């Protein structure tokens, strides 16, 4: 009896493995937690002004991540110690039935640091609680940090242009793997926030997640956010030193797979 050409099993396996390898598994019982730290009022000793408009950002992020399927909690006006306690406590929970973890940080900041109501602390310390060696139930799962805060005081004047695994085999992962940091602005720069409508970065991020959260992977969504903020936004202060300034979001990805919020 004649038979067709045999298909080597390895080729089929390799294709299946590839499609599986480059996409995070999201079909857990829960998509995960989203914690939003929203700091608006600060102690006088910090010299930091009230962050009007931040409640709009917190509300928009809460709405869009609930829509995506996350369990969302907002905590307001946290001291440094409270921020540490909050995130350390979450990192010690059992995330084995969760697909991912999201943290939104809305506050004043400077390069590498975020302000609590009473002072500042390193963002690295807050995120560090979720490292692979400290939070075992999130190993191999995406840990997303969205940070709306200044990273310095520089203003970007712009430049004119005329052209525009999931088989059950054992594997060793770096403890810093599977993190993503989406900063509203580039290192050293000011981050713009409208006192009525909220910040330009968070507003556009929420719009993009709402439109494409179920059909595009996160990297492409964030590229579209960066594209819009970079090309479409200019500050409108009317003041000579701060009018017509630009902003460039900064995405630092240590993700090892494509992240789709749908299965």
ZICORKA-V61947 format. One line per field, one symbol per residue. ss: DSSP state (H for helix, E for strand, L for the rest). phi: phi as a letter, one per 40 degrees, with the letter a starting at -180 (. if undefined). psi: psi as a letter, one per 40 degrees, with the letter a starting at -180 (. if undefined). A space follows every 50 residues. Layout:
# ZICORKA-V61947
ss: ???
phi: ???
psi: ???
This chain:
# ZICORKA-V61947
ss: LLLLLLLLHHHHHHHHHHHHHLELLLLLLEEEEEEEEELLLLLHHHLLLL LLLHHHHHHHHHHHHHHHLLEEEEEELLLHHHHHHHHHHHHLLLLLLEEE EEEEEELLEELLEEEELLEEEEHHHHHHLLLLLLLHHHLLLEEEEEEELL LLLELELLLLLLLLLLLLLLLLLLLLLLEEEEELLLLLELLLEELLLEEH HHHHHHHHHHHHLLLLLHHHHHHHHHHHHHHHLLLLLLLLLLLLLELLLE EEELLLLELLLLL
phi: .cbccccddcccdcccccccccaccbccdbchcbbbcbbbbbddccgccc ccgcccdccccdcccccchccbbbbbfccdcccccdccccccccbccbca abbbbbacaadgbbcccbibaccdcccdcbddcbbccbcgbcbbbbbbac bibcbccgacbbac.bccccabbccccgbbbbccacdgbcbcbccbcgcc ccccdccccccbdbbbccdcccccccdccccccacbcgcdcbcgcbabdb bbbbcbacbbcbc
psi: hhiihhhhdddddddddddddfhhhefididaihhhhghdhiidddehii ghedddddddddddddddeihhhhhighiddddddddddddeihedeida hhhhhhaiiaheiihaeeaiihdddddddeidedgdeeheihhhhhhhii faeihheihiieh.hfieihihiideifihhhidiiheiihhhhedeaid dddddddddddedeeiidddddddddddddddhhigdehddeifiihhih hhhfieiihhei.
